[in-house]
Amino acid sequence: MTLDQTASLPAALLEFLPVRNIPVRAWLLALLSSGLQILIFPKTSFYFLSWVALAPLLYALLRGRGGAGELVDSEGRTLRPFTVWQGFLLGWFNGVLWYLGMCYWVYPVMHGYGHVDAFSSVLITLAFCLVMGLHHGAFGFFVVLLARRSSFGNRRPLMLAPFFWVAIEFFRERATPVFWEPLGNSQADNIPFARIAQLTGVYGLSFAIMLVNSAFVAAMLLRGKQRRNLLLTALTAAIALQIGVLARPAPAPAAREAVLLQHNAPVLDAPWTQDYADQTLRELAQLSMNALPPHPPGSPGLIVWPESPAPFIVGDRNFQTWLAEIARSTNSYLVIGSTTLDQELRGQPPGSPAPMYNSALVVDPSGRPLGRYDKIHLVPFGEYVPMRDLLFFASKLTREVGDFSRGTERFVFDLNGAKIGVFICYESIYPSEVRQFAANGAQVLINISDDGWFGNTGAPFHHLQMGRMRAIENHRWVLISTNSGITASVDPDGRVVTQAPRNVRTALVAPFNVENEVTFYTRFGDVFAWICVVISILAIIVRWRFKARTMIEAPTT
């Protein structure tokens, strides 16, 4: 190929070619950043590392290919920058490793519970991480894109990095099937700082964390006294923001109590014969009634059963009889995880199978069904299979997975003056969806879940942390009832007031209260995140327009 032919290749292709020119140092920094991002979440929970967790990746992106000599000029500008595709690859590498460290539970779920062979389970896990890691890749792409505008050096991408990060997290929530642990969740224990989420949602916390990371990187790209001063400023900011973990606000008032049942029902192929089902219902009913604390006759109690693998079918006569007996004998409202087979078919062709819903059934103290909430955000590969025809290598999985239909409305139930909103399983990880229950008037939030599928991985701890952030954003008590744990009561500051031990059948007496305060986030939603999206888009547009104008105005020789 001649030199002229090479010059005629598309510019994007040429940018892909020098991947080998990414120095080992940059890969190691991206690897270090992945490790730090893993450590700031449960179970390790080294939350204080969040203020520097992204700094190695940012530094690698902005330092570029560097060299043995000076790497930046007096204005902090990289002399040998990466191409945007090199930035993308470094970010993608970082994201894939982070997801492997955080979502390794995909493998045991696929292999242990989905009956997928080991090799296919590895492929599914790896494919999941490769796809989800694209978000980190996009972050690397945009940071380097702005860095290559030499007239601003590295200052502009560092100023915009927090906006890019929040915009990408926000996109991840809206467009991907698993929105796992945004950066701001790492500060759920930092009560004074976490209260920012009442204004901005979790995204405001992510923004502040990335801002401090950017300040550390800006210091490392400077020299001499400027470096020392900015390092001191960044360190002071990190300490000042993190020191809130030492704060101990007064306990939130809790005038009521609920019983949260933890079934600990087996997930794998349990023999759900009629006798076994009756025995299980008898045990759960007895456990619920024995645990219920005394309450005045005019003030009904509240008993919550989790989502579980037990075949509790709404409309089943035996099941309804048991629930009616529990409600009447305890004078309590019941919130029961169950499955609904909708026999009305709602205009579907004759002979069509009845739609099936993952539901939360609400029963009043007289034993009558008060209503139900049907889960809206279903779990891919758990409650439905996306692209089922393409997954020929996972036929066992596609046969095992249920084919649930989506609900359509987020109901709020009035339980004798206490208005509750119930969401199911991993719906708790989506801020904008849980917010709608509080916006619709819910004074208490209830999350029923079956985390038994996760086994003894870190996922149940991640799930609890995300539920705690929903409590903070909406200033609501959140009662979490799970099949195998972690069953807990969370106050409006995100503190776990009480929790049950994992992997045992038990009933937890959970304090709670009704809350009427409506936070800015509850009322107005993701205003802050949308601002970050708009600023990010404008920055990219300006970058491209500036490049195009420079090319037009450049003198020819």
C-alpha positions in Angstrom: 0.0 0.0 0.0 1.4 3.4 -1.0 1.6 6.4 1.2 -1.1 8.1 -0.8 -3.4 5.1 -0.4 -2.8 5.1 3.3 -3.7 8.8 3.5 -7.0 8.0 1.8 -8.2 5.6 4.5 -11.0 6.9 6.7 -9.7 8.8 9.6 -11.7 6.7 12.1 -10.0 3.5 10.8 -6.6 5.1 11.2 -7.4 6.0 14.7 -8.1 2.4 15.5 -4.8 1.2 14.2 -2.3 2.4 16.9 -4.0 0.5 19.7 -0.6 -1.0 20.4 0.7 2.5 21.2 -1.3 2.6 24.4 1.5 2.3 27.0 1.4 -0.5 29.6 1.3 2.3 32.3 -2.1 3.4 31.0 -3.6 -0.1 31.1 -2.3 -0.5 34.7 -3.9 2.8 35.8 -7.2 1.7 34.3 -6.9 -1.6 36.1 -6.1 0.2 39.4 -9.2 2.4 38.9 -11.4 -0.7 38.4 -10.1 -2.2 41.6 -10.7 1.0 43.6 -14.3 1.2 42.2 -15.0 -2.3 43.3 -13.6 -1.7 46.8 -15.9 1.3 47.5 -19.0 -1.0 47.4 -20.1 -3.8 49.6 -18.9 -6.2 50.8 -15.5 -4.5 51.2 -17.1 -1.1 51.6 -14.0 1.1 51.6 -16.2 4.1 50.9 -13.5 6.7 51.5 -11.7 5.5 48.4 -14.5 6.8 46.2 -12.8 10.3 46.2 -9.8 8.8 44.2 -11.4 5.7 42.6 -11.7 7.3 39.1 -8.5 9.4 39.4 -6.2 6.8 37.9 -8.4 6.3 34.9 -8.8 10.1 34.3 -5.0 10.6 34.7 -4.3 7.8 32.2 -6.8 9.3 29.7 -5.3 12.8 29.9 -1.7 12.0 30.2 -1.9 10.3 26.9 1.0 8.3 25.5 3.5 10.6 27.3 7.1 9.7 27.3 10.2 9.8 29.4 10.4 13.6 29.3 8.0 16.4 30.1 4.4 15.3 29.6 2.5 18.6 29.9 3.2 22.2 29.1 2.9 25.1 31.5 -0.8 25.3 30.9 -1.4 21.6 31.8 -1.8 20.4 28.2 -0.9 16.9 27.1 1.8 16.8 24.5 1.1 13.4 23.1 -2.7 12.8 23.6 -4.5 9.6 22.9 -6.9 9.3 20.0 -10.6 9.2 21.0 -10.7 5.5 20.2 -7.7 4.8 22.5 -9.6 6.7 25.2 -12.7 4.6 24.5 -10.7 1.3 24.8 -9.1 2.3 28.1 -12.5 3.3 29.5 -14.1 0.1 28.2 -11.3 -2.0 29.7 -11.9 -0.2 33.0 -15.7 -0.8 32.8 -15.5 -4.4 31.9 -13.3 -5.2 34.8 -15.5 -3.2 37.2 -18.6 -5.2 36.1 -16.7 -8.5 36.4 -15.9 -7.6 39.9 -19.3 -6.3 40.8 -21.6 -8.5 38.8 -19.9 -11.9 39.0 -23.1 -13.1 40.5 -24.5 -13.5 36.9 -22.5 -16.7 36.6 -23.9 -18.6 39.6 -27.4 -17.4 38.7 -27.1 -18.7 35.1 -25.3 -21.9 36.0 -26.8 -22.8 39.4 -30.3 -21.6 39.0 -30.8 -21.2 35.3 -29.4 -24.7 34.5 -27.1 -23.3 31.9 -23.8 -25.2 31.3 -20.7 -23.7 32.7 -19.2 -22.6 29.4 -22.4 -20.9 28.3 -22.8 -19.2 31.7 -19.2 -17.8 31.3 -20.1 -16.5 27.9 -23.3 -14.8 29.2 -21.5 -13.2 32.1 -18.7 -12.0 29.8 -21.1 -10.7 27.2 -23.0 -8.8 29.9 -19.8 -7.2 31.2 -18.6 -6.3 27.7 -21.9 -4.6 26.9 -22.3 -2.8 30.2 -18.6 -1.7 30.1 -19.4 0.4 27.0 -20.6 3.1 29.4 -17.2 3.5 30.8 -15.9 3.4 27.3 -18.1 6.3 26.3 -16.8 8.3 29.2 -13.2 7.7 28.1 -14.1 8.7 24.5 -15.7 12.0 25.5 -12.9 12.9 28.0 -10.2 12.4 25.3 -12.4 14.2 22.7 -12.4 17.3 24.8 -8.7 16.9 25.7 -7.7 17.0 22.1 -8.8 20.6 21.8 -5.4 22.0 22.4 -6.3 25.6 23.0 -7.9 24.5 26.3 -5.5 21.8 27.3 -6.6 19.4 30.0 -8.6 22.0 32.0 -11.8 21.7 29.9 -12.2 17.8 30.1 -11.6 17.9 33.8 -14.2 20.5 34.3 -16.7 18.6 32.2 -15.8 15.1 33.4 -18.4 15.2 36.3 -21.1 16.2 33.8 -20.2 13.4 31.3 -20.1 10.9 34.1 -23.6 11.8 35.4 -25.0 12.0 31.9 -23.7 8.4 31.2 -25.1 7.1 34.5 -28.4 8.6 33.7 -28.4 7.1 30.3 -27.5 3.7 31.9 -30.5 3.9 34.2 -32.9 4.7 31.3 -31.6 2.5 28.5 -30.0 -0.6 30.1 -31.5 -3.7 31.8 -29.3 -3.6 34.9 -28.5 -0.2 36.5 -26.0 -1.5 39.0 -24.5 0.7 41.7 -24.0 4.3 40.5 -21.0 6.0 42.0 -23.1 8.0 44.5 -24.4 4.9 46.2 -21.0 4.5 47.8 -21.9 7.4 50.2 -25.1 5.9 51.6 -23.5 5.9 55.1 -22.4 9.5 54.9 -25.7 11.0 56.2 -25.0 14.8 55.9 -23.5 14.5 52.4 -26.0 11.9 51.2 -28.9 14.3 51.9 -27.9 16.1 48.7 -29.8 13.3 47.0 -33.0 14.8 48.3 -32.4 17.6 45.7 -30.5 15.8 42.9 -31.1 12.1 43.4 -28.1 9.9 43.6 -26.6 11.7 40.6 -25.7 14.7 42.7 -23.5 12.5 44.9 -21.9 11.0 41.8 -21.2 14.5 40.4 -19.5 15.6 43.7 -17.4 12.5 43.9 -16.2 12.8 40.3 -15.5 16.5 40.8 -13.1 15.7 43.7 -11.5 13.0 41.5 -11.0 15.5 38.8 -9.4 18.0 41.2 -6.8 15.3 42.2 -6.0 14.6 38.5 -5.7 18.3 37.8 -3.1 18.6 40.5 -1.1 15.6 39.2 -1.0 17.3 35.7 0.6 20.4 37.2 4.1 21.1 38.5 5.7 22.5 41.6 3.7 24.9 43.9 0.6 24.6 41.8 0.5 20.9 42.2 1.0 21.1 46.0 -1.7 23.7 46.4 -4.3 21.9 44.3 -3.5 18.5 45.9 -4.0 20.1 49.3 -7.3 21.6 48.2 -8.6 18.3 46.8 -7.5 16.4 49.9 -9.2 18.9 52.1 -12.4 18.7 50.1 -12.4 14.9 50.2 -11.9 14.8 54.0 -14.5 17.5 54.6 -17.1 15.6 52.5 -16.2 12.1 53.9 -16.1 13.2 57.5 -19.9 13.1 57.6 -19.7 9.4 58.2 -18.9 10.3 61.8 -22.1 12.2 62.2 -24.8 10.6 64.3 -28.1 12.4 63.9 -30.9 11.6 66.3 -32.9 8.4 65.5 -35.9 9.0 63.3 -39.2 8.7 65.1 -40.9 5.4 64.6 -44.4 5.2 65.9 -45.4 2.0 64.1 -44.2 -1.6 63.7 -44.6 -4.1 60.9 -43.8 -7.8 60.6 -41.5 -8.6 57.7 -41.4 -12.3 57.0 -38.3 -14.0 55.6 -39.5 -17.2 54.0 -36.1 -18.7 53.2 -37.9 -20.9 50.8 -35.7 -23.1 48.6 -35.0 -21.7 45.1 -34.0 -24.9 43.4 -36.7 -27.4 42.3 -38.6 -27.6 45.6 -41.3 -30.3 45.7 -44.3 -28.0 45.8 -46.9 -30.6 46.2 -50.2 -29.6 47.8 -49.2 -31.1 51.1 -45.9 -29.3 51.0 -47.6 -26.0 50.1 -50.1 -26.4 52.9 -47.3 -27.1 55.4 -45.3 -24.1 54.3 -48.4 -21.8 54.5 -49.1 -23.1 58.0 -45.6 -22.4 59.2 -45.5 -19.0 57.6 -48.9 -18.1 59.1 -47.9 -19.2 62.5 -44.6 -17.3 62.3 -46.4 -14.1 61.2 -49.0 -14.3 63.9 -46.5 -15.1 66.7 -44.2 -12.2 65.7 -46.9 -9.5 65.4 -46.6 -7.1 68.3 -49.7 -6.0 70.2 -51.7 -3.1 68.6 -54.9 -1.3 69.6 -58.1 -2.7 68.1 -58.7 0.4 66.0 -55.2 0.4 64.6 -54.6 -2.6 62.4 -51.2 -4.2 62.1 -49.1 -4.8 59.0 -47.6 -8.1 57.8 -45.4 -8.3 54.7 -44.4 -11.5 52.9 -41.6 -11.3 50.3 -41.4 -12.2 46.7 -40.4 -15.9 46.7 -40.2 -19.0 44.6 -43.2 -20.4 46.5 -46.2 -21.0 44.1 -48.6 -18.5 45.8 -51.2 -17.8 43.1 -53.7 -14.9 43.5 -57.1 -16.4 43.2 -56.1 -19.9 44.4 -58.9 -20.8 46.9 -56.6 -22.5 49.4 -54.1 -19.6 49.3 -56.8 -17.0 49.7 -58.3 -18.9 52.7 -55.0 -18.9 54.5 -54.5 -15.2 53.9 -58.1 -14.3 55.0 -57.5 -16.3 58.3 -54.2 -14.5 59.0 -55.7 -11.1 58.3 -58.8 -11.6 60.5 -57.1 -13.4 63.4 -54.4 -10.6 63.6 -56.5 -7.7 62.6 -53.8 -6.8 60.1 -53.2 -5.7 56.6 -51.2 -8.1 54.5 -48.8 -7.3 51.7 -48.0 -10.7 50.0 -45.6 -11.5 47.2 -47.5 -13.7 44.7 -48.2 -14.6 41.1 -51.3 -13.5 39.2 -52.8 -15.4 36.3 -55.1 -12.9 34.6 -58.0 -14.9 33.3 -59.7 -12.0 31.6 -57.2 -12.0 28.7 -58.0 -8.4 28.0 -59.0 -8.6 24.4 -56.4 -11.3 23.4 -57.4 -13.9 20.8 -59.3 -17.0 22.1 -57.0 -19.8 23.2 -54.2 -17.4 24.2 -52.4 -18.2 27.5 -53.5 -16.1 30.4 -51.0 -13.3 31.1 -48.9 -13.9 34.2 -47.8 -11.1 36.6 -45.3 -10.9 39.4 -47.5 -9.2 42.0 -47.8 -7.8 45.4 -51.3 -8.6 46.8 -52.8 -6.3 49.5 -55.4 -7.8 51.8 -57.4 -5.8 54.4 -58.0 -6.9 58.0 -61.3 -8.5 57.0 -59.6 -10.9 54.7 -60.7 -9.2 51.5 -58.3 -8.3 48.7 -57.8 -4.6 48.6 -55.8 -4.6 45.4 -52.5 -5.6 43.9 -49.5 -4.1 42.3 -48.1 -5.9 39.2 -44.4 -5.5 38.6 -43.6 -3.1 35.8 -39.8 -3.4 35.4 -39.1 -7.1 34.8 -35.7 -8.8 35.2 -34.1 -9.9 31.9 -33.3 -13.7 32.0 -35.3 -14.0 35.2 -38.8 -13.0 34.2 -38.5 -12.7 30.5 -35.8 -13.6 27.9 -34.8 -10.7 25.6 -33.9 -11.9 22.1 -35.0 -15.4 22.9 -34.5 -16.7 19.3 -30.8 -15.6 19.3 -29.9 -17.4 22.4 -29.8 -20.9 20.9 -26.8 -21.9 23.0 -28.9 -21.3 26.2 -32.0 -23.3 25.5 -32.1 -24.6 29.0 -32.2 -21.1 30.4 -34.9 -19.9 28.0 -37.1 -22.9 29.0 -36.6 -22.2 32.7 -37.2 -18.5 32.7 -40.8 -17.3 33.2 -42.7 -15.3 30.7 -44.2 -12.6 32.8 -46.2 -9.6 31.6 -45.6 -6.1 32.7 -47.9 -4.1 35.0 -49.1 -0.7 33.9 -49.6 1.4 37.0 -47.8 2.3 40.2 -50.6 2.1 42.8 -50.5 3.6 46.3 -52.7 1.8 48.9 -54.3 3.5 51.8 -53.9 1.2 54.9 -56.0 2.9 57.5 -54.3 6.3 56.9 -50.9 5.0 56.1 -50.3 5.3 52.3 -47.9 2.7 51.0 -46.2 2.1 47.7 -44.9 -1.4 47.0 -42.2 -2.2 44.4 -40.8 -5.6 43.7 -37.3 -7.0 43.6 -34.7 -5.0 41.6 -37.2 -2.2 40.8 -35.5 -0.7 43.9 -32.3 0.1 41.9 -34.1 2.6 39.6 -34.4 6.0 41.3 -36.8 7.5 38.8 -39.3 4.6 39.2 -39.3 4.4 43.0 -39.7 8.2 43.1 -43.0 7.9 41.3 -44.6 6.0 44.3 -43.7 8.8 46.6 -44.8 11.4 44.1 -48.2 9.5 43.9 -48.6 10.0 47.7 -46.9 7.0 49.3 -45.8 7.8 52.9 -44.1 4.5 53.3 -42.2 2.4 50.7 -42.1 -1.4 50.8 -39.7 -3.5 48.7 -40.4 -7.2 48.5 -37.7 -9.3 46.9 -36.3 -12.8 46.4 -32.5 -12.4 46.7 -32.0 -16.1 47.1 -31.0 -16.3 43.4 -27.8 -14.4 44.3 -26.6 -17.1 46.7 -23.8 -16.0 49.0 -22.4 -13.3 46.6 -22.2 -9.6 47.4 -25.4 -8.8 45.4 -27.8 -8.9 48.4 -25.6 -6.2 50.1 -25.6 -4.1 46.9 -29.4 -4.5 46.7 -29.8 -3.3 50.3 -27.5 -0.3 49.6 -29.6 0.8 46.6 -32.8 0.5 48.6 -31.2 2.7 51.3 -30.5 5.4 48.7 -34.2 5.3 47.6 -35.1 6.1 51.3 -32.7 9.1 51.3 -33.9 10.5 48.0 -37.6 10.4 48.9 -37.2 10.9 52.7 -39.3 7.8 53.3 -39.0 4.7 55.5 -38.3 1.7 53.4 -39.4 -1.8 54.6 -37.4 -4.5 52.8 -38.8 -8.1 53.0 -36.8 -10.7 51.2 -36.9 -14.5 50.8 -33.4 -15.2 52.2 -32.0 -11.7 53.2 -31.3 -9.0 53.6 -34.6 -8.2 55.3 -34.5 -4.8 57.0 -36.1 -1.6 58.1 -34.4 1.6 56.7 -35.2 5.1 58.0 -35.4 8.2 55.9 -31.7 8.9 56.4 -30.8 5.6 54.8 -29.8 4.0 58.1 -30.6 0.3 58.7 -32.6 0.4 61.9 -32.9 -3.3 62.2 -32.3 -6.4 60.0 -32.8 -10.1 60.1 -29.9 -12.7 59.8 -29.6 -14.1 56.3 -30.6 -17.6 55.1 -33.0 -18.4 58.0 -36.7 -18.5 58.2 -37.7 -15.8 60.5 -40.0 -12.8 61.1 -38.5 -9.3 61.8 -40.4 -6.8 63.8 -39.6 -3.6 61.9 -40.2 -0.1 63.2 -41.3 2.6 60.8 -43.3 5.7 60.5 -45.4 7.6 57.9 -43.6 10.6 56.4 -45.3 13.5 54.7 -42.4 15.7 53.6 -42.0 15.8 49.8 -38.4 16.2 48.7 -37.3 18.3 45.7 -36.3 15.1 44.0 -39.6 13.4 44.7 -41.5 16.4 43.3 -39.4 17.3 40.3 -37.4 14.2 39.5 -34.1 14.1 37.6 -33.7 17.8 36.9 -30.1 17.8 37.9 -29.3 14.8 35.7 -31.0 16.4 32.7 -28.9 19.5 33.2 -25.8 17.4 33.1 -27.0 15.8 29.9 -27.7 19.1 28.3 -24.3 20.5 29.3 -22.5 17.4 28.0 -24.3 17.6 24.6 -23.6 21.3 24.3 -19.9 20.7 25.1 -19.7 18.0 22.4 -21.5 20.2 19.8 -19.1 23.1 20.5 -16.1 20.8 20.3 -17.2 19.6 16.8 -18.1 23.0 15.6 -14.8 24.4 16.7 -12.9 21.6 14.9 -14.9 22.2 11.7 -14.3 26.0 11.9 -10.6 25.5 12.5 -10.3 23.2 9.5 -12.1 25.7 7.3 -10.2 28.7 8.4 -6.7 27.0 8.5 -4.5 28.5 5.8 -3.5 26.3 3.0 0.1 25.9 1.8 
